[in-house]
């Protein structure tokens, strides 16, 4: 159920024994919440998955460099299908393939062009880059993707928390950690690190599943044991 950011900030202020936000100003706690949005999505990209349409560049190599619907991408999660020259015409699906298979079966694949993309290749060491086969022959050409992305900053504490209630406790722990790590007499670094560990643990419980679901280079995964 949607709720305001202030619910998290008020919880933190109460725990800090500072309900009136004298030692920890309201603006300061809100800045911690904004930092927490980036921290959470970088740790777990699907915390905010966004569907959108991107325009391809000439050649096989592509990169997602622009915001999608106002959200800042941090990792490609999936390439779905062709979306035509206008970006609004759903076409054939696009599937993830192994690089070794392409290199073995289609020796000149990086030079092939056609009217639609059939496959894409992904290496998780470059989370916002991917390659397509065949490369688009005509431009503009668009494909539909899902990315993990940092949401736009809420305007103020009365705005709706953008990640939903599944991440309320994680954000509360993160805000508490940053408040307690402040370099002043009000801080407590030991407690701050404890809260940060709690936040990380809450996300870490699902990180292995997240990695398995993300597109990646299947050859590298097999070599490193990531697919086991």
Secondary structure, DSSP 8 states (H G I E B T S, - for coil): ---BHHHHHHHHHHHTT-TT-SSS-HHHHHHHHHHHHHHHHHH-GGGGEEEEEEE--SSSEEE--S-BTTBEEEEEEEEEEEEETTS----SB-EE--HHHHHHH-TTGGG-EESS--EEE--TTSTTEEEEESEESSSS-EEEEEEEEE----SSTTSB-TT-GGGHHHHHHHHHHHHHTSSSTT--HHHHHHHHHHHHHHHHTTHHHHHHHS---HHHHHHHTTT-
